[in-house]
Amino acid sequence: MKTVLAANFLVGAAIPPNFTTSRESSVLIKHMSSLTAENAMKADTIQPSITGTPTEPAALNFAPADTIVAFAQANNIKMRGHTLLWHVTSPQWFFKGCDTDPAGCLPNVRIRLHDYIHNVVVHFGNKLYAWDVVNEVVAQNPASTSPYRTDSPWYQAYLDAKNAGANVEPWDYIEDAFRYADEARASLGLTSADLKLIINDYNTEIAGKRANLIRVINDLRNKGVPLDGVGHQLHIRIDANVADVTAALVDIENLGGLVNQVTELDVNVYDDPQSCGTSGTGCIANYGTFMPNAVEYRQARLYRALYAAFKRPSVQSVTTWGLNDGHTWYNDPSFGRTNFPLLFDSADNPKWAFWAVVDPNIAIP
Ligand code: GLA
């Protein structure tokens, strides 16, 4: 796959460390030109709080990520970094002291964020070609007056500091993260040509969410914040509209000087209400061990159209969130049904979707 698409973009998958030694390793070597650590580069893995003492950071733990990086290097595969700041995986130690002194803690919060980003960016250095500096910082609701996500401990800490008299805006943590990442990059002698600083988010294919994202990007750029591109997660469904995906790429191109990276692509095969994973009614029954042929063909047609749409000079990489249907977040028990979102089946056999992408001449039934 990486060979067929080499002229267009890097082809990637997000993986856990054990894929570098399990059966999956040969598939990765054969087909991938890019890898992402599924969880190993998140802050709650690299520097969690000490167990039982949430306000204190444990020692830096690069080992799981280093396993993936070493595998990538040995096999001439590039890597993305994911992610320096995500509200879901930010340990409590970053915010120590804020509950009692919301303004006084802010300089310390900033120093902790600075030092964490510095340590991590410098550790991986030029072994990565991109960092998701921030993940999911944009508000979902297109009608919201502010384009910034508010349900984040980062937003909350900066807001509390502001309310206690500090001269800061609640969204300034985003600017801080980019500036610290840029400073660390420069300290390595690297530039945006080597290591892209990315803002990553989901639902960028939905116009209202994307409008918020673009407001955030413009805000940052107006302040001179170094930002090199947008990561489009693209956790989409089998009824997705390719024109919407193309619009997401084009709108970012039109801002000028930014790259597009597809960072977490997968195609949920159930096109029914979101609530169907839990308590919904009118839902498609669990497909169980195999999805119906007609569904697999439909998924293949969507994947073919998507990869054709990704062939734009602005698109630097296309990464799926997982490698095979045997290891995907969509098969977490909370989703309630077996899903088949990726290009390889749970035994690593290429699916119709794979062949549809690599050979445009194959007719899909
Ligand atoms: C988000 C995150 C990923 C991953 C997925 C699926 O998209 O960016 O790191 O956790 O959710 O769980």
Residues whose N, C-alpha, C, O or C-beta is under 5 A from the ligand:
A	BS01	GLA	E38 N135 W329
